[in-house]
Amino acid sequence: MDSQKACYHAGQAQGQAQEKASNLMDKASNAAQSAKESMQETGQQMKAKAQGAADAVKDATGMNK
């Protein structure tokens, strides 16, 4: 009886460990995804700023007319 109990508890502990590892992997994946998205946003913002700066230079030098 005791060895069955021990096996049961060991199985439960393993199941919980696997679940925790799976949750950690999900969290890491989500963190990577959000980092990737914020990098893309930053890139788009930089592109927009550069475009705005280029337009400002064209306006200032009269090349936009």
VENMO-V457019 format. One record per residue. RES is the residue in one small letter. SS is DSSP state (h for helix, s for strand, l for the rest). PSI is psi in degrees with one decimal (none if undefined). Layout:
RES/SS/PSI ; RES/SS/PSI
//
This chain:
m/l/-44.7 ; d/h/-39.0 ; s/h/-32.9 ; q/h/-42.3 ; k/h/-44.7 ; a/h/-42.4 ; c/h/-42.2 ; y/h/-46.8 ; h/h/-38.1 ; a/h/-41.8 ; g/h/-41.5 ; q/h/-44.5 ; a/h/-41.2 ; q/h/-42.2 ; g/h/-42.9 ; q/h/-38.4 ; a/h/-41.4 ; q/h/-39.7 ; e/h/-43.5 ; k/h/-44.1 ; a/h/-41.0 ; s/h/-42.1 ; n/h/-40.3 ; l/h/-40.8 ; m/h/-41.3 ; d/h/-44.6 ; k/h/-43.6 ; a/h/-41.1 ; s/h/-43.5 ; n/h/-40.2 ; a/h/-42.3 ; a/h/-42.4 ; q/h/-45.3 ; s/h/-32.5 ; a/h/-42.2 ; k/h/-43.4 ; e/h/-41.1 ; s/h/-30.9 ; m/h/-43.2 ; q/h/-41.6 ; e/h/-45.1 ; t/h/-42.5 ; g/h/-41.9 ; q/h/-39.5 ; q/h/-41.3 ; m/h/-40.2 ; k/h/-44.0 ; a/h/-40.5 ; k/h/-42.1 ; a/h/-41.6 ; q/h/-43.3 ; g/h/-40.4 ; a/h/-42.1 ; a/h/-42.0 ; d/h/-39.4 ; a/h/-41.1 ; v/h/-43.2 ; k/h/-42.3 ; d/h/-45.2 ; a/h/-35.2 ; t/h/-2.1 ; g/l/15.7 ; m/l/-5.8 ; n/l/-0.1 ; k/l/none
//
